[in-house]
Amino acid sequence: MSERVISRIGVVTAVAAAVAAVGCGIAGAQESPTTPTRTLVPRCTTGVERRVGSADVTWAAVVERPVTAFRVPGHGSIARFSLLNANGVPNVLGVLGERVDARCRVTWLHVALPLRPNGVTGWVLAKNLQRASVHTRITVDLSERRVRLYRKGKLVLSSPAAIGSSATPTPLGRYYVNQRLVPSDTSGPFGPGAVGISAFSPVLTGWTQGGPIAIHGTNEPWSIGRAVSNGCIRLPNAVLRKLFRQTPSGTPVLIRR
């Protein structure tokens, strides 16, 4: 990703600065003394999704021009995304797969969306987004009440956490970090920062912006290790600062029992 893009995103979203390279299959050609050398040409299959990423590397996409997410490429509009979200920070989508044309150029991206219902996905035109690689991932184990951060497959942070109560549970599922926010009052209920993820409370549908879920600090340190929150995941403030610094937008988040 260019320095221009990184400058625009700033510390609030800090998406990893590596641009996706498009790969493709190569049709083999044999040479013999009696036949001329043939030019190798790419061979790609159009209209078929190919998955991207691995356990250690995933991809994020920053919206650079307003884009519509469709249920299938070009049909069934789901939502429109501008450059900035409701909190005034760049819109980031988690990349799941892609479609290419006959020349191996990426045309459509299959992306995770920060919308209800939890886990909803869609298709967006690749030309309207800037892709970047992400080498971190987060797991939230509800039974252990613990958050773990991995980088390139290696554990770099582990901490006890507060989770949702039985009345306002933390939603299970696969999500991604879609925004990183610094509250105006760092001594308040969110502590020094909030790592927003693409999940929503299953019960607090009337809350502002639909009840989004975040991993954040707290002004109630006694709550760490308990099931007492409204669905968000609370960390000790010192741990949250470390997580905030090391977690770019686009980082996959797995919440499991």
ABEGO torsion letter per residue (X at the ends): XBAAAAAAAEAAAGBBBBBBBBBBBBBBBBBBAABBBBBBBBBBBBGBBBBBEBAABBBBBBBABBBBBBABBGBGBABBBBABBAAGBBBBBBBABBBBBAAGBBABBBBBBBBOBBGBBBBBBAAABBBBBBABBBBBBAAAGBBBBBBGGBBABBBBBBBBBAABBBBBEBBBBABBBBBABAABAAEABBBBBABBBAABAABBGGGBBBBBBBABAAABGBBABAGBBBBBAAAAAAAAAABBBGBBBBBBX
